[in-house]
Amino acid sequence: MHKVVSVKKIKPTLNNPRLIKDAKFKKLIKSIKEFPQMLDIRPIVVDETMTILGGNMRLRACMAAGLFE
């Protein structure tokens, strides 16, 4: 089930093993700005405490792209 929530309610994973930087991160921001529907296809997955299980970099990119939900 998809649910739209404020990015402020979502908690990043503290020990996130995946990190993208620089050009790849900028490319992710650009793709979210140009095709926000991508988040419907690959949503940020959280657990019952709103901690991210999948999508830490997407959350950062959404925030950098100016998305609030």
C-alpha positions in Angstrom: 0.0 0.0 0.0 1.4 3.4 -1.0 0.9 6.3 1.4 2.1 9.9 0.9 3.7 11.4 4.1 5.8 14.4 5.0 9.5 13.8 4.5 10.0 15.1 8.1 8.2 12.0 9.4 10.7 9.6 7.7 13.8 8.5 9.5 16.9 7.5 7.5 18.6 4.2 8.2 21.6 5.0 10.5 23.9 2.4 9.1 22.9 2.8 5.4 25.4 0.7 3.5 24.6 2.4 0.2 25.9 5.9 -0.7 25.9 7.7 -4.0 27.7 11.0 -4.4 28.4 13.8 -6.8 27.4 13.2 -10.4 25.2 10.1 -9.6 23.4 11.9 -6.8 22.8 15.0 -9.1 21.4 12.6 -11.7 19.0 11.1 -9.2 17.8 14.6 -8.2 17.3 15.5 -11.8 15.4 12.3 -12.6 13.1 13.0 -9.6 12.4 16.5 -10.7 11.8 15.5 -14.3 9.8 12.3 -13.6 8.4 12.4 -10.1 6.1 9.5 -11.0 9.2 7.3 -10.6 8.5 7.4 -6.9 5.2 5.6 -7.5 7.2 2.9 -9.2 10.1 2.8 -6.7 8.7 4.2 -3.5 10.6 4.8 -0.3 9.9 1.8 1.9 9.6 2.2 5.6 8.9 0.1 8.6 6.2 0.7 11.3 8.5 3.3 13.0 8.9 5.2 9.7 12.6 4.1 9.4 13.7 3.6 5.9 14.2 0.0 4.7 14.8 1.0 1.1 15.3 4.4 -0.4 17.7 6.4 1.8 19.3 8.1 -1.2 15.9 8.7 -2.8 14.8 10.5 0.3 17.9 12.7 0.3 17.3 13.4 -3.4 13.7 14.2 -2.9 14.6 16.7 -0.2 17.3 18.2 -2.4 14.7 18.4 -5.3 12.4 20.4 -3.0 9.8 17.7 -2.4 8.1 17.8 1.0 5.9 14.7 0.7 
